[in-house]
Amino acid sequence: MQLTLNAGRDITLKKAFYKALSEGLHARVGLRREDLFISLVEVPKENWSFGNGEAQYAQ
C-alpha cells in the first residue's frame, strides 16, 4: 500500500499507524499481517493542489 501525505509526522506516529493499519486490515478482511507492505510518500504542503489551479498550502 502506498500513501501520499504531507511531510512532518514523527517516527512514533508512523509506527503506530503501521500497526493500526495492519491490525485493522487483518481484523476486517483477513489480510495476513506479513502480506502488508506500506510505503509512505511524504511531500511538502506546497506540492498539493485541491482544484481550481490553486496551491492552497503554498505561502
C-alpha positions in Angstrom: 0.0 0.0 0.0 1.4 3.4 -1.0 0.1 6.5 0.6 0.9 10.1 -0.2 0.8 12.6 2.6 2.1 15.9 4.0 5.6 15.6 5.4 6.1 16.1 9.1 4.9 13.2 11.2 7.4 11.7 13.6 8.5 8.0 13.7 6.4 7.2 16.8 3.2 8.2 15.0 4.3 6.3 11.8 4.9 3.1 13.8 1.5 3.4 15.5 -0.1 3.9 12.1 1.6 0.9 10.6 0.5 -1.3 13.5 -3.1 0.0 13.4 -3.4 -0.4 9.6 -2.0 -3.9 9.8 -4.3 -4.9 12.7 -7.4 -3.3 11.1 -6.9 -5.0 7.7 -6.3 -8.3 9.4 -9.5 -8.0 11.5 -11.7 -6.7 8.8 -10.7 -8.6 5.7 -8.5 -11.3 7.0 -5.3 -10.0 5.4 -2.2 -11.6 6.8 -0.1 -9.0 8.6 3.0 -10.2 6.9 1.5 -9.6 3.5 1.0 -5.9 4.0 3.8 -3.6 2.6 3.4 0.1 3.4 5.2 2.9 1.6 4.7 6.5 2.8 5.5 9.2 0.2 5.9 12.4 2.1 5.7 15.7 0.2 5.8 19.3 1.2 2.5 21.0 1.6 3.2 23.4 -1.2 3.2 20.5 -3.7 -0.6 20.0 -3.3 -3.4 21.5 -5.3 -7.0 20.7 -4.4 -8.6 22.2 -7.5 -9.0 25.4 -9.4 -5.4 25.6 -10.2 -4.5 26.9 -6.8 -1.8 25.8 -4.4 -3.9 26.2 -1.2 -1.0 25.5 1.2 1.7 27.5 -0.7 2.9 30.6 1.1 
